[in-house]
Amino acid sequence: MSGTLLIVSSCILGAFNSTKESERRSRAAQRKVDDAGGLVRDSESIRQQVDDLLSAQQSDFDRQYRENEGALRDLNDEVQRLDDDIIDLNEAVGDIV
């Protein structure tokens, strides 16, 4: 009878140890999940700050973009006018020579 009791006790102890190990792994996994939740919250907060900053700067960016487009058009017109003047100058020099 004592042999049977020893086997039963060993099985119970093995099951208990297995359950404790499973509990330890489960708690470790839960800590990882909890830590990841903090990272997700931080990420959401940072993303919102970036979105707010982009929204606040959008109108200034658009204004500067329009101004730069206008300045580039003006420069392009000036280059074209200078190109036309060079052609006229070349023709005038050619007539003199």
N, CA, C and O atoms as a GROMACS GRO file, in nm:
protein
  388
    1MET      N    1   0.081  -0.119   0.000
    1MET     CA    2   0.000   0.000   0.000
    1MET      C    3   0.085   0.125   0.000
    1MET      O    4   0.047   0.224  -0.063
    2SER      N    5   0.198   0.125   0.068
    2SER     CA    6   0.283   0.243   0.075
    2SER      C    7   0.342   0.277  -0.062
    2SER      O    8   0.366   0.394  -0.090
    3GLY      N    9   0.366   0.176  -0.147
    3GLY     CA   10   0.417   0.201  -0.282
    3GLY      C   11   0.315   0.278  -0.365
    3GLY      O   12   0.351   0.368  -0.441
    4THR      N   13   0.190   0.241  -0.350
    4THR     CA   14   0.083   0.310  -0.422
    4THR      C   15   0.069   0.452  -0.373
    4THR      O   16   0.051   0.544  -0.452
    5LEU      N   17   0.078   0.471  -0.244
    5LEU     CA   18   0.069   0.605  -0.186
    5LEU      C   19   0.185   0.692  -0.233
    5LEU      O   20   0.166   0.811  -0.259
    6LEU      N   21   0.302   0.634  -0.245
    6LEU     CA   22   0.419   0.708  -0.294
    6LEU      C   23   0.399   0.750  -0.439
    6LEU      O   24   0.432   0.863  -0.476
    7ILE      N   25   0.346   0.662  -0.520
    7ILE     CA   26   0.321   0.694  -0.661
    7ILE      C   27   0.216   0.804  -0.671
    7ILE      O   28   0.233   0.897  -0.749
    8VAL      N   29   0.110   0.795  -0.595
    8VAL     CA   30   0.004   0.896  -0.596
    8VAL      C   31   0.060   1.029  -0.549
    8VAL      O   32   0.032   1.133  -0.608
    9SER      N   33   0.141   1.026  -0.442
    9SER     CA   34   0.201   1.149  -0.391
    9SER      C   35   0.293   1.211  -0.495
    9SER      O   36   0.294   1.333  -0.512
   10SER      N   37   0.370   1.129  -0.566
   10SER     CA   38   0.459   1.179  -0.670
   10SER      C   39   0.379   1.243  -0.783
   10SER      O   40   0.417   1.348  -0.836
   11CYS      N   41   0.269   1.180  -0.820
   11CYS     CA   42   0.185   1.235  -0.927
   11CYS      C   43   0.125   1.368  -0.885
   11CYS      O   44   0.120   1.463  -0.963
   12ILE      N   45   0.079   1.374  -0.761
   12ILE     CA   46   0.019   1.498  -0.710
   12ILE      C   47   0.125   1.608  -0.704
   12ILE      O   48   0.099   1.722  -0.743
   13LEU      N   49   0.242   1.574  -0.654
   13LEU     CA   50   0.351   1.671  -0.645
   13LEU      C   51   0.394   1.717  -0.784
   13LEU      O   52   0.418   1.835  -0.806
   14GLY      N   53   0.403   1.624  -0.878
   14GLY     CA   54   0.439   1.659  -1.016
   14GLY      C   55   0.335   1.751  -1.078
   14GLY      O   56   0.370   1.848  -1.147
   15ALA      N   57   0.208   1.721  -1.055
   15ALA     CA   58   0.101   1.805  -1.107
   15ALA      C   59   0.106   1.944  -1.043
   15ALA      O   60   0.086   2.045  -1.111
   16PHE      N   61   0.132   1.948  -0.912
   16PHE     CA   62   0.140   2.076  -0.841
   16PHE      C   63   0.256   2.159  -0.897
   16PHE      O   64   0.239   2.278  -0.924
   17ASN      N   65   0.374   2.096  -0.914
   17ASN     CA   66   0.490   2.168  -0.968
   17ASN      C   67   0.463   2.217  -1.110
   17ASN      O   68   0.501   2.328  -1.147
   18SER      N   69   0.398   2.133  -1.189
   18SER     CA   70   0.364   2.172  -1.326
   18SER      C   71   0.269   2.292  -1.326
   18SER      O   72   0.283   2.384  -1.407
   19THR      N   73   0.173   2.289  -1.235
   19THR     CA   74   0.077   2.400  -1.224
   19THR      C   75   0.148   2.527  -1.180
   19THR      O   76   0.120   2.634  -1.233
   20LYS      N   77   0.239   2.518  -1.083
   20LYS     CA   78   0.315   2.635  -1.036
   20LYS      C   79   0.401   2.693  -1.149
   20LYS      O   80   0.411   2.814  -1.164
   21GLU      N   81   0.464   2.604  -1.227
   21GLU     CA   82   0.547   2.651  -1.340
   21GLU      C   83   0.460   2.719  -1.445
   21GLU      O   84   0.498   2.822  -1.501
   22SER      N   85   0.345   2.663  -1.471
   22SER     CA   86   0.253   2.725  -1.566
   22SER      C   87   0.207   2.862  -1.517
   22SER      O   88   0.194   2.956  -1.595
   23GLU      N   89   0.182   2.871  -1.385
   23GLU     CA   90   0.142   2.999  -1.327
   23GLU      C   91   0.256   3.102  -1.343
   23GLU      O   92   0.231   3.217  -1.376
   24ARG      N   93   0.379   3.060  -1.319
   24ARG     CA   94   0.494   3.150  -1.332
   24ARG      C   95   0.506   3.201  -1.477
   24ARG      O   96   0.527   3.320  -1.500
   25ARG      N   97   0.494   3.109  -1.573
   25ARG     CA   98   0.503   3.150  -1.714
   25ARG      C   99   0.387   3.242  -1.752
   25ARG      O  100   0.405   3.336  -1.828
   26SER      N  101   0.270   3.212  -1.699
   26SER     CA  102   0.153   3.296  -1.727
   26SER      C  103   0.171   3.437  -1.673
   26SER      O  104   0.139   3.535  -1.740
   27ARG      N  105   0.223   3.448  -1.552
   27ARG     CA  106   0.248   3.581  -1.492
   27ARG      C  107   0.354   3.658  -1.571
   27ARG      O  108   0.342   3.778  -1.591
   28ALA      N  109   0.458   3.586  -1.615
   28ALA     CA  110   0.563   3.650  -1.695
   28ALA      C  111   0.505   3.701  -1.827
   28ALA      O  112   0.536   3.811  -1.872
   29ALA      N  113   0.420   3.619  -1.888
   29ALA     CA  114   0.356   3.661  -2.013
   29ALA      C  115   0.264   3.781  -1.989
   29ALA      O  116   0.258   3.871  -2.072
   30GLN      N  117   0.194   3.783  -1.878
   30GLN     CA  118   0.105   3.895  -1.846
   30GLN      C  119   0.185   4.023  -1.825
   30GLN      O  120   0.142   4.131  -1.866
   31ARG      N  121   0.301   4.011  -1.760
   31ARG     CA  122   0.387   4.130  -1.743
   31ARG      C  123   0.430   4.186  -1.878
   31ARG      O  124   0.431   4.307  -1.898
   32LYS      N  125   0.464   4.098  -1.971
   32LYS     CA  126   0.502   4.143  -2.105
   32LYS      C  127   0.386   4.214  -2.173
   32LYS      O  128   0.405   4.318  -2.237
   33VAL      N  129   0.267   4.159  -2.160
   33VAL     CA  130   0.148   4.221  -2.219
   33VAL      C  131   0.124   4.358  -2.155
   33VAL      O  132   0.095   4.456  -2.225
   34ASP      N  133   0.135   4.364  -2.023
   34ASP     CA  134   0.114   4.491  -1.953
   34ASP      C  135   0.217   4.595  -1.997
   34ASP      O  136   0.182   4.711  -2.018
   35ASP      N  137   0.343   4.553  -2.011
   35ASP     CA  138   0.448   4.645  -2.058
   35ASP      C  139   0.420   4.692  -2.200
   35ASP      O  140   0.442   4.809  -2.231
   36ALA      N  141   0.374   4.603  -2.284
   36ALA     CA  142   0.342   4.640  -2.422
   36ALA      C  143   0.227   4.741  -2.425
   36ALA      O  144   0.225   4.830  -2.510
   37GLY      N  145   0.133   4.727  -2.333
   37GLY     CA  146   0.022   4.823  -2.326
   37GLY      C  147   0.072   4.963  -2.301
   37GLY      O  148   0.020   5.059  -2.358
   38GLY      N  149   0.174   4.976  -2.216
   38GLY     CA  150   0.233   5.108  -2.191
   38GLY      C  151   0.298   5.164  -2.316
   38GLY      O  152   0.286   5.283  -2.344
   39LEU      N  153   0.366   5.079  -2.391
   39LEU     CA  154   0.428   5.123  -2.516
   39LEU      C  155   0.324   5.168  -2.616
   39LEU      O  156   0.342   5.267  -2.687
   40VAL      N  157   0.214   5.095  -2.622
   40VAL     CA  158   0.106   5.132  -2.715
   40VAL      C  159   0.048   5.268  -2.675
   40VAL      O  160   0.023   5.352  -2.761
   41ARG      N  161   0.026   5.289  -2.546
   41ARG     CA  162  -0.028   5.418  -2.500
   41ARG      C  163   0.071   5.530  -2.531
   41ARG      O  164   0.031   5.638  -2.575
   42ASP      N  165   0.200   5.506  -2.507
   42ASP     CA  166   0.301   5.607  -2.539
   42ASP      C  167   0.301   5.638  -2.688
   42ASP      O  168   0.309   5.754  -2.728
   43SER      N  169   0.292   5.534  -2.769
   43SER     CA  170   0.290   5.551  -2.914
   43SER      C  171   0.169   5.633  -2.958
   43SER      O  172   0.181   5.721  -3.043
   44GLU      N  173   0.054   5.603  -2.901
   44GLU     CA  174  -0.068   5.679  -2.934
   44GLU      C  175  -0.050   5.826  -2.899
   44GLU      O  176  -0.090   5.914  -2.975
   45SER      N  177   0.008   5.852  -2.784
   45SER     CA  178   0.028   5.990  -2.739
   45SER      C  179   0.124   6.064  -2.832
   45SER      O  180   0.098   6.178  -2.870
   46ILE      N  181   0.234   6.000  -2.867
   46ILE     CA  182   0.333   6.062  -2.957
   46ILE      C  183   0.271   6.086  -3.094
   46ILE      O  184   0.290   6.192  -3.153
   47ARG      N  185   0.196   5.988  -3.144
   47ARG     CA  186   0.132   6.004  -3.275
   47ARG      C  187   0.036   6.122  -3.272
   47ARG      O  188   0.030   6.198  -3.369
   48GLN      N  189  -0.040   6.137  -3.165
   48GLN     CA  190  -0.134   6.249  -3.154
   48GLN      C  191  -0.058   6.382  -3.151
   48GLN      O  192  -0.102   6.479  -3.213
   49GLN      N  193   0.054   6.388  -3.079
   49GLN     CA  194   0.134   6.510  -3.075
   49GLN      C  195   0.186   6.545  -3.214
   49GLN      O  196   0.185   6.662  -3.253
   50VAL      N  197   0.232   6.445  -3.289
   50VAL     CA  198   0.281   6.469  -3.425
   50VAL      C  199   0.168   6.518  -3.514
   50VAL      O  200   0.186   6.612  -3.590
   51ASP      N  201   0.051   6.454  -3.505
   51ASP     CA  202  -0.064   6.498  -3.585
   51ASP      C  203  -0.102   6.642  -3.552
   51ASP      O  204  -0.131   6.721  -3.641
   52ASP      N  205  -0.102   6.676  -3.424
   52ASP     CA  206  -0.134   6.813  -3.382
   52ASP      C  207  -0.033   6.912  -3.438
   52ASP      O  208  -0.070   7.020  -3.486
   53LEU      N  209   0.095   6.877  -3.432
   53LEU     CA  210   0.200   6.965  -3.484
   53LEU      C  211   0.186   6.984  -3.634
   53LEU      O  212   0.197   7.095  -3.684
   54LEU      N  213   0.162   6.874  -3.705
   54LEU     CA  214   0.143   6.885  -3.850
   54LEU      C  215   0.023   6.972  -3.885
   54LEU      O  216   0.030   7.054  -3.976
   55SER      N  217  -0.086   6.954  -3.814
   55SER     CA  218  -0.206   7.034  -3.838
   55SER      C  219  -0.180   7.182  -3.812
   55SER      O  220  -0.225   7.268  -3.888
   56ALA      N  221  -0.107   7.210  -3.705
   56ALA     CA  222  -0.079   7.350  -3.669
   56ALA      C  223   0.012   7.416  -3.773
   56ALA      O  224   0.001   7.536  -3.795
   57GLN      N  225   0.100   7.341  -3.835
   57GLN     CA  226   0.196   7.398  -3.929
   57GLN      C  227   0.149   7.393  -4.074
   57GLN      O  228   0.213   7.451  -4.162
   58GLN      N  229   0.038   7.325  -4.102
   58GLN     CA  230  -0.007   7.304  -4.240
   58GLN      C  231  -0.035   7.435  -4.312
   58GLN      O  232   0.008   7.451  -4.426
   59SER      N  233  -0.106   7.528  -4.249
   59SER     CA  234  -0.141   7.652  -4.318
   59SER      C  235  -0.015   7.734  -4.348
   59SER      O  236  -0.006   7.796  -4.454
   60ASP      N  237   0.081   7.736  -4.256
   60ASP     CA  238   0.207   7.808  -4.280
   60ASP      C  239   0.283   7.744  -4.395
   60ASP      O  240   0.338   7.814  -4.481
   61PHE      N  241   0.287   7.611  -4.398
   61PHE     CA  242   0.353   7.539  -4.507
   61PHE      C  243   0.286   7.572  -4.640
   61PHE      O  244   0.353   7.602  -4.739
   62ASP      N  245   0.153   7.567  -4.644
   62ASP     CA  246   0.080   7.597  -4.768
   62ASP      C  247   0.108   7.740  -4.816
   62ASP      O  248   0.127   7.762  -4.935
   63ARG      N  249   0.112   7.835  -4.722
   63ARG     CA  250   0.139   7.975  -4.758
   63ARG      C  251   0.279   7.988  -4.817
   63ARG      O  252   0.297   8.052  -4.921
   64GLN      N  253   0.378   7.928  -4.752
   64GLN     CA  254   0.514   7.934  -4.802
   64GLN      C  255   0.527   7.866  -4.938
   64GLN      O  256   0.601   7.912  -5.025
   65TYR      N  257   0.456   7.758  -4.956
   65TYR     CA  258   0.458   7.686  -5.084
   65TYR      C  259   0.405   7.776  -5.195
   65TYR      O  260   0.464   7.784  -5.303
   66ARG      N  261   0.292   7.842  -5.170
   66ARG     CA  262   0.234   7.932  -5.271
   66ARG      C  263   0.330   8.047  -5.302
   66ARG      O  264   0.348   8.083  -5.419
   67GLU      N  265   0.391   8.104  -5.198
   67GLU     CA  266   0.487   8.213  -5.219
   67GLU      C  267   0.606   8.165  -5.303
   67GLU      O  268   0.650   8.235  -5.394
   68ASN      N  269   0.657   8.048  -5.273
   68ASN     CA  270   0.770   7.994  -5.349
   68ASN      C  271   0.732   7.964  -5.493
   68ASN      O  272   0.812   7.987  -5.584
   69GLU      N  273   0.612   7.914  -5.514
   69GLU     CA  274   0.566   7.890  -5.652
   69GLU      C  275   0.563   8.022  -5.730
   69GLU      O  276   0.608   8.028  -5.845
   70GLY      N  277   0.510   8.126  -5.667
   70GLY     CA  278   0.505   8.257  -5.732
   70GLY      C  279   0.645   8.310  -5.762
   70GLY      O  280   0.669   8.362  -5.870
   71ALA      N  281   0.737   8.296  -5.667
   71ALA     CA  282   0.874   8.343  -5.688
   71ALA      C  283   0.941   8.265  -5.801
   71ALA      O  284   1.015   8.323  -5.881
   72LEU      N  285   0.917   8.136  -5.809
   72LEU     CA  286   0.974   8.056  -5.917
   72LEU      C  287   0.917   8.097  -6.052
   72LEU      O  288   0.990   8.102  -6.152
   73ARG      N  289   0.789   8.126  -6.058
   73ARG     CA  290   0.729   8.174  -6.183
   73ARG      C  291   0.793   8.307  -6.225
   73ARG      O  292   0.825   8.327  -6.342
   74ASP      N  293   0.811   8.397  -6.127
   74ASP     CA  294   0.874   8.526  -6.157
   74ASP      C  295   1.016   8.507  -6.209
   74ASP      O  296   1.056   8.571  -6.306
   75LEU      N  297   1.092   8.419  -6.145
   75LEU     CA  298   1.229   8.392  -6.190
   75LEU      C  299   1.231   8.330  -6.329
   75LEU      O  300   1.316   8.364  -6.411
   76ASN      N  301   1.139   8.242  -6.355
   76ASN     CA  302   1.130   8.179  -6.487
   76ASN      C  303   1.100   8.285  -6.593
   76ASN      O  304   1.159   8.285  -6.701
   77ASP      N  305   1.007   8.377  -6.562
   77ASP     CA  306   0.976   8.486  -6.655
   77ASP      C  307   1.099   8.573  -6.679
   77ASP      O  308   1.125   8.613  -6.793
   78GLU      N  309   1.176   8.603  -6.573
   78GLU     CA  310   1.296   8.686  -6.586
   78GLU      C  311   1.402   8.616  -6.670
   78GLU      O  312   1.466   8.679  -6.754
   79VAL      N  313   1.420   8.486  -6.650
   79VAL     CA  314   1.515   8.410  -6.731
   79VAL      C  315   1.474   8.412  -6.877
   79VAL      O  316   1.558   8.428  -6.966
   80GLN      N  317   1.346   8.396  -6.903
   80GLN     CA  318   1.297   8.399  -7.041
   80GLN      C  319   1.321   8.536  -7.104
   80GLN      O  320   1.361   8.545  -7.220
   81ARG      N  321   1.296   8.643  -7.026
   81ARG     CA  322   1.319   8.779  -7.077
   81ARG      C  323   1.467   8.800  -7.107
   81ARG      O  324   1.501   8.857  -7.210
   82LEU      N  325   1.556   8.754  -7.017
   82LEU     CA  326   1.700   8.767  -7.040
   82LEU      C  327   1.744   8.686  -7.162
   82LEU      O  328   1.829   8.730  -7.239
   83ASP      N  329   1.686   8.570  -7.179
   83ASP     CA  330   1.717   8.488  -7.296
   83ASP      C  331   1.679   8.562  -7.424
   83ASP      O  332   1.754   8.562  -7.522
   84ASP      N  333   1.561   8.625  -7.423
   84ASP     CA  334   1.517   8.704  -7.540
   84ASP      C  335   1.612   8.821  -7.563
   84ASP      O  336   1.646   8.852  -7.677
   85ASP      N  337   1.656   8.888  -7.454
   85ASP     CA  338   1.750   9.001  -7.466
   85ASP      C  339   1.883   8.955  -7.526
   85ASP      O  340   1.942   9.027  -7.607
   86ILE      N  341   1.930   8.837  -7.488
   86ILE     CA  342   2.057   8.785  -7.542
   86ILE      C  343   2.043   8.762  -7.692
   86ILE      O  344   2.134   8.794  -7.769
   87ILE      N  345   1.931   8.708  -7.733
   87ILE     CA  346   1.909   8.686  -7.876
   87ILE      C  347   1.912   8.821  -7.949
   87ILE      O  348   1.975   8.834  -8.054
   88ASP      N  349   1.842   8.921  -7.893
   88ASP     CA  350   1.841   9.054  -7.955
   88ASP      C  351   1.982   9.113  -7.960
   88ASP      O  352   2.021   9.172  -8.060
   89LEU      N  353   2.059   9.098  -7.852
   89LEU     CA  354   2.195   9.149  -7.846
   89LEU      C  355   2.284   9.080  -7.948
   89LEU      O  356   2.364   9.145  -8.016
   90ASN      N  357   2.270   8.950  -7.960
   90ASN     CA  358   2.349   8.876  -8.059
   90ASN      C  359   2.318   8.924  -8.200
   90ASN      O  360   2.408   8.938  -8.282
   91GLU      N  361   2.193   8.950  -8.229
   91GLU     CA  362   2.155   9.000  -8.360
   91GLU      C  363   2.212   9.140  -8.383
   91GLU      O  364   2.260   9.170  -8.492
   92ALA      N  365   2.208   9.226  -8.278
   92ALA     CA  366   2.261   9.360  -8.293
   92ALA      C  367   2.412   9.358  -8.314
   92ALA      O  368   2.465   9.433  -8.397
   93VAL      N  369   2.482   9.273  -8.241
   93VAL     CA  370   2.628   9.260  -8.257
   93VAL      C  371   2.660   9.207  -8.395
   93VAL      O  372   2.756   9.250  -8.459
   94GLY      N  373   2.580   9.114  -8.440
   94GLY     CA  374   2.602   9.056  -8.574
   94GLY      C  375   2.584   9.160  -8.683
   94GLY      O  376   2.655   9.157  -8.784
   95ASP      N  377   2.491   9.252  -8.664
   95ASP     CA  378   2.468   9.358  -8.764
   95ASP      C  379   2.583   9.456  -8.767
   95ASP      O  380   2.612   9.514  -8.872
   96ILE      N  381   2.651   9.477  -8.654
   96ILE     CA  382   2.761   9.572  -8.646
   96ILE      C  383   2.887   9.516  -8.710
   96ILE      O  384   2.962   9.588  -8.776
   97VAL      N  385   2.909   9.389  -8.693
   97VAL     CA  386   3.033   9.329  -8.742
   97VAL      C  387   3.030   9.315  -8.888
   97VAL      O  388   3.126   9.267  -8.947
   0.00000   0.00000   0.00000
